[in-house]
């Protein structure tokens, strides 16, 4: 019976033409023992798409059955059963692309042959696989059901991973560009490497990065990055054993980051100062599962951290530089997440499967230790995030976010920088292609240094104004967007969307600008997302015009950038 599915059908699915596949399926159906049922893998996946949300009923109804066998189906980048992709060029690209190896996928599964099927674990594994950048999508589907047993197939579709990269970004007067080479799935191993040249403002140089979410097919994630730039060197080394699943008991990790950047201070569309900011961060931690059930998971982490921020003047420094600061402290962090997920499409990406953590996700870190300069006294360091996502039926989604990042020095005033951020966003899904999106955010800070001040303009919000047009300790931005996720698939390579938007907001309560007006703008944009290359970035091309406070700035603002969301 083992050959019935995994030695026979899967190679056929991967290599045979449609007519050969139909012949093989007929042969298998004839040889099925009495009482066994064979399911069509493709039809099962198609049946999950029932509107804005995806159904997982085909897995849930098998709860408690014994998993008899697990098979793997690696689908190529281009679908040769689609007439639009069945041409000589795309067939050639499929041949030279090395699909992700079975030995890479298998260790990432959270279940084994012989287990009793737990639908939550199957769906959690799907979500885990879909986080991997080298997959376009992933599903786990039943194929044969026989006398209380089930054969599962792990279906993964690869993204094109070998890329020659060229990038350009223009936002509110800032421009950056770069080019390089990357492979996000080296020889099908799931590991990635990139080398490239980047130029941003006056900084330019080469960078090299290696990353693995499962180093040597273990569950250890690593990242090593080095950049040799005209204004300094950046080094990042990270290794961690994450909470791989909801039931993972232990986690831990360590990180070292030594990076630098030029901080540019602007107001009213003009640069007023700049300086060099060097940051060194070191951390080591261990985490443990506290409690888990079918509704929620709780975890605790203990760690040590060291932060150092150093500032240097350069030719553009006119307003002075912040004082150097540092801290060394132990910390404790509590995490809570509800185990409620929904699968959407056309939400943050175009025509993609997206896993959304419904309910409450909360984490809060509290540290206490020594600060530098020493006269500031001991430091209380706190970082927290709260998110709640509420779904009303299949067509409405409310997202609430609150976060804080701050420090409190016990023996000094005026150095206790902290920022509180709040945001509410609402999605109305009229149909698969047409959506409304509205959001309002309010942020507030205290004792903020120049580079920490809250700004509006450019990609920070208020797209009709130059970058950092207004700045201060408080900020409010409200946005309404009419979004269209088209079915247009350029050369079967690029998905296209469009948006119209109106925004209002301001930043205020700053040392430079005290009398800021409420700004408003209106505009439209296009969205482009690759359906074959490594998926995740959405290219934004937005053109907008200011409605108030228009004196001294261009009538239209153009922003071109890549983001993680529509």
N, C-alpha and C positions, 0 to 999 in steps of 0.2 A: 504493500500500500504506500510505502514511502515514495516509490517512483511515480505513483499516481499523480502527485502534485509537484514535488520539488525537483525530481530528476527529469521530468518530462515537460510539464507545462511552462515552467519559468524560463528555461532557455528558449522555448518557442516564443513566448511573449516578448522576450528581449530581441529576438533576431528574425523571426519569421515574418513573411508577408501576411496580409489579412486573410487571404484564401487558405494558406497553409495553417494559420491559427484556427480557422473554423474547422478544418479537417481534423486537427489534433484534438480540439474540444469535443468533436463528435465521437472520436475514438475513446476519449476518457469517459464521457458520459455513458458509453456502452459498457465500460468495464467497472463502473461504480457498483459497489455491493448494494443489495436491497436495503432501503431505509436511509441511504445517504443522499445528501443534496449538494449539488455543486452550484456556486454562485458566480455570476459574471463580475469580475473585479472592476472593470471599467464602469459598468452599470451601477454597481454599488457606490462608487465614488461620485458619479453624476447625480445619483439620487440624494446625496447629502446636500446638494445645493438647492434649497427650497425657497429662496428669497434672499433677504438681507442677512439672515443667520443660517448657519449650517447645522444640519441634523446629525446626531450620532446614534440614532435609534438602532441601527444595524448592529452596533457593538453592545449597547445597553441590554438588548433583548437576549443576549447570549450569556448574561451574568451567571456565574457558577459552573459553566461547562468546563471540561478539562481541555487545556491547550495541548493537543496531540503533537503538532509540528509547527515550526515557524519557517517560512520561506522569505526570500528577499528578491525583490524586483527592482533593478536599477534602470530607470528610464532615461534615455538620452536627452540632451539639451533640446534638440529639435524633434518634433513629433512627425515621423515619417508617414503616419496614417492620415495626417492633415494634408490635403492637396496643396495648400499654400506653403507648406514647409517641405514637401517631398520634391526637392529639386537637387541638382547635382552639387551646388555649393553647400547647401545645408547638410546633405548626406555626407559630403567630404568633411565638414566641420564635426559632425557626429563621430566620424571614424577617428579623427585625430584627437578628439577630446577623450580623456581617460575618466570614465565614470568612477564615482566614489566606491571604494572596495567594500565587499561584504564584511571583511574582517574589521573595517572601521565602524560600520553601522552596528554590528551585532553586540559589541560590549556596551553600547549606549542604551540598550533596551533595559527596561525596569521589570521584565518578566521573563520566564523561562519555559521551555517545554515541560509539561507535567504539572504546571501550576493550574490552580482553579482560576478561571478568567474573572478578573476584577476590572470592570469597565473604567473606573476612575484611573487605574494604573495604565491601561491601554491608552486612554486619552491624554494622560500626563506624558507618556512617552512620545505621542504624536507632537505635543507642544514642544517638548525638548528638541526633537529632530528639526522642527520648523524654525528653531532659533539659529540653526547652523547656516552660516552665510553661503556655503557651497551647495545648499539645496534650494531649489525654487519652491518646492512644497514637499510634504510627506504625509502619508496616510497609512493606517494599519487597518486592514479589511479582512473579513472572513472569506474563505474560498470554498472549503468543504466542511459541511456539518454532518456528523455521522454518529448516531447512537450516544448522544450526550457528550461528544467530543467535537473539537473544532480545529481546523487548520487555518492559521493566520498568515497573511502575506504583508510584509513591510514594503510599501511602495514608496520609492523616493525618486524625485525628478531632479537632476542636477542643474545647476546654473553654470553658464560659461565662466570659467575661472581665470583663464590666461588672457591678460589684458595689457595693451599698451595704452597708458593713461595720459590724457591731456585735460587740464582743468582751467577754468577761468571763473572768477567770481567778482561781481561788481555790486556794491551795496552802499548807498548813501555817500558816495564819494570815495569809498575804499575799494581798491582792486587787489586781487591776488591771482597768481597763475602758477602752473606747475606742469611737469610731465614726468613720466616714469614707466616702470614695468612692474607688474605684479602677477602672482599666481596664487589664487585663493584656495587651491585644492591640489597641492603638489603631487603629481602622479596618483591622484585619487586617494591621498592619505588624509584629507581633511585639514592638513596644515597649510599655513599661508606664509608667503614671503613677498616683500615689496622693496623696491629701490626707486628713488625718485628725486627730482630737483624741484624745489618750491621757492617762490619769491612772494613775499607779503610786505607791503610798505617798503622799508629799507632793509629788511632781513632777507637773505637768500642762502641756499645751501643744499646739501645732499642729506637724505634720510634713508635709513634701512630699518626694516621691521620684520621680525619673525613672530608668529602667533600660532598657538595650538589650543583648542578647547579640550583636547584629550591627548596629552603628550604621551608618546609611545603606547597609544591605545589604553592608557590608564584614564582615571577620572580627574587627573591633575591638569589644570589649565595654566598656560604660561604665555608670557609676552615679553619680548626683548626688543627694545627700540633704541636706535642711536641716530642723532642728527648732528652733522658738522656744518654749522651756519656761520655766516659772516660776523654775527654778533655773539657767538658763543656756541657751546655744545649742549645738547640735550641727551640725557640717558634715562631710560626707564627699564626696570627689571621687575617682573611680577611673577609669582607662582602661588597658586591656591588650589586647595581641595574644597570645592564649593558644596553647599547643601544641594546635592545633585538631584534629589527628589524630596517630596514632602516627608518621606519616612527616613531620610538620611539622618543618622544620629550625630555624627561628628563632622566638623569642617574646620579649616584652618588656612592660613596663608601668610605671606610676607610680601612687601613691596618697597622698592626704592625708586624715587623719581627726583631727578635733578634737571629742571627745565628753566627756560628764560624766555622773556618776550619784551617787546617794546610797548609800554602803555602809552596810549595817545589820548590826551584830554581835549575834548572839543566842546564848543558851545555856539549856537546859532549857525551851524554849518562851517565854522572856522576852527582850525587847530590852535589851541592856546598854550599847550605845553606837552611835553613828552619826557619819559625817563625809562630807564632799563629796570626790569623787575626779575630778579632771580629767586626761584622757589625750590626748596629741598624738602621733600616729605618722605618719611620712613615709617613703616608700620609692620607689626607682627600681631597675629591674633589667633585665637582658637574659639570655636563655636560648638554649641551642643543643642540638640533638640530637647525642648522642655515637655511639649505635649502635642499630640496630633489626634484628630478624629476625622470623621467624614465631612465636618463643617469648617474646621480651621486648623492652623498649625502655629505653634509658638516656639521661638528659639531665643537663645541668649548667647552673646559673644563677649569675650574678654580680650583686651589687647593693650598694646603699648604703642604710642605714636610720638613722633618728633616733627615739628614744623619750624621752618626757618624762611623768612621773607627778607630779602635784602634789596635795596634800591640804589641806583647809581644815576648821577646826572649825565646828560649828553648835550649835544649842541642845541637841541630843541627844548631844554629845560628852562622855563621862565617862571614857574610858580613854586619852585622848590620841590623837594621829594619827601615822601613819608619817612618816618623813623623806622629803622630796622626793628623787626620783632620776631620772637620765636617762642616755642613752648615744647615742653617734654612732659607727657602725662600718661598714666594708665587710664583706660576707659572701659565702660560696660555698655552694651547695646542690647536692647530688647526688640524683637521682631514679631509681628503678628500678621498673618494673612489668612483670609477666608478662601476656602477651596470651592469657589464658584467661578466657572469660566464659560464664556460664550465665544463662538467662532463667527466672525463677520467677514464680509468682503466689501471693498469700496468704502473703507473708513479712513484710515491713514495712508493707505497705499491704493494703487489702481489695479483692479482685477486680481487681487491677491487674497489668500487665506490669512486671516489675522486673528490671533488668540487674545482675548481681552479678559483681564482679571476682574471679574465682577465683585461687588461687595467692598470690604474694607481691607486696605493694605497699610500697615503702620510700622514705622521703626523710629527709635529714638536712642541717640548715643550721648552719654554723659561722661566727661573726663575731668580729672582734677590733678593739677601738678604745678611745676615751676614754670615761670614765664621769664623772658628776657626782653628788655633790660630788667635786672633784678629789682629795681625800685618800683616796678609795676606790681610786685607781689605775686602771690599764688593766683593761678588761673582756673576758672571754671569754663570748660569747653563743651558746647552742646550743639548737636545737629539732629534735626528731626524731619520726618516726612509723613504726611497723612493723605491717603487717597481713598475716595469712595466712588464707585461707579454703579449707577442705578439704571437698570433697564426697565422700560415700560413697554411691554409687548415686544415685538420684533422691530419696531420702527422708531423708537425714541430712546436716547441714551444721554444721561446726565452724568458729568464727570466733575467731581469736587476735589480740589487740591489745596493743601496748606503745608508750608515748609518753613523751617527756620535754620539759620546757620550763624552762630554767634559765639562770643567770648566775653567773659566778665572777669576783670582784674580786681582783686580784693583791695588793693592798696593804691589805686589810682583812678582818676576820672578822665574822661575824654579819650580813652583808648579801648573802650568796650564795644567794638564794632559788631553789629548784628543786623541781619536782614530777615524780615518776615515776608513771605510771599503767599498770596491767596489767589485762587482762580476758580471760576465756574464756567463750564462749557456745556453746550447743549446741541445734540445732533438730531435732526429730523430727517428720516429717510423716506422720502416720498415713494421712490421705487429704487430698483437696482442702480440706476444711472443718475438720479437727481436727488440732491441733498441740500438742506439748509444747515448752517453751522453758526452759532453765536457764542461769544465768550466775553467775560468781563474779569479783569484782574486788578488787584490792588496790592501794592508792595510798599513796605515802610522799613526804613533803616535808622540806625543811630550811630554816632561817632564814625561815620564812613570816611575813609581816605578818598583821595581824588579818583583813583581807579575803581573804587567800589561803588561810587555814586550811581544811582538809578537813572537811566536815560530813556528817551523816546526819540524815534527817528531811525530810518533805515531798517535793517532786519530785526532790530530790537522791538519793533512795533511802530505804527504810524509811518507807513511806507511812502507817503507823499512828501516826506521831509528828509533832509540829509542825515547821515548817521550822527547820533548823540546831539540832536538839535536842541533839546532841552535836557537839563540834568538837575538832580536834587536828591533829597532824602526820602521823598515820597513819589509814587508813580501810580497812575491809573490808565488803563487802556481797555476800550470796549470795541468789539469787532462783530460785524455781521457779514457772512459770506453765503453766496449762492454757488454751490459746487455742482459740476457736471463731470461724471466719470464716463467717458465715451467708450464705445466698443471699437473705436478706430485703433488699428494695430499696424503701425507703420512697418512695412516689410516683415511683418510678424516678429519684430524685434523690440519695438518701443510702443508702450501704451501712452495714450494722450488724454489729458483732462483740461478743464477750463474752470475759471472762477471769476466772479465779480464780487467786489467787497467795498464796504464803507467802514471807516474807523473814526473814533474820537478818543482823545486822551491828553494827558499832560504829565510833566514831571515838575516838582516844585519843592520849596523849602531847602534850597541849596545856598552855599556861600556866594556863588557867582550870579545866579539869576533868582530874583525874589518875586518878580511880577509876571510870571509866565502865564500866557493865555491857554485856554483849552483849544487844542488843535483838532482839526478834522480833515480827512482826505477821502477820496473815492478813486477806485481803479479797477483794473481787470488783469488777469494773468493766464498763462498756460502752464500746464504741468506735464512733465515727461518722465516716464519710469521704464527702465529696461525690464523686459520680460524674459531675457535669456542670460544676461550677465549677472554678477552677484547682485542680489536684490536687496533693497532697503532704502536707497537714496531716491528722492524725488526732486528733479530739477525744477526750480521755480523761475519763471520769467514774468515779472510783475511790472506794469506801468501804472503810475498813479499820479494824481495831481492834488496839491493842497487846496483847501477850501477857505482857510483863514490863515493869518500871519504869513502872507505870501511874499512880503517885501524882501528883496535881497536874495531870493533862492530861485532855482530854475522852475519853470512852469510845470515840467514833468520830471518825475524821478524814475529811473530804471534800476531794478534790482534783479540780478541773476545770481542764483546760489543753489546749493544742494542742501536739502533738509531730510529728516527722517519721516516727515509727515506731509500730507497733502496741503 
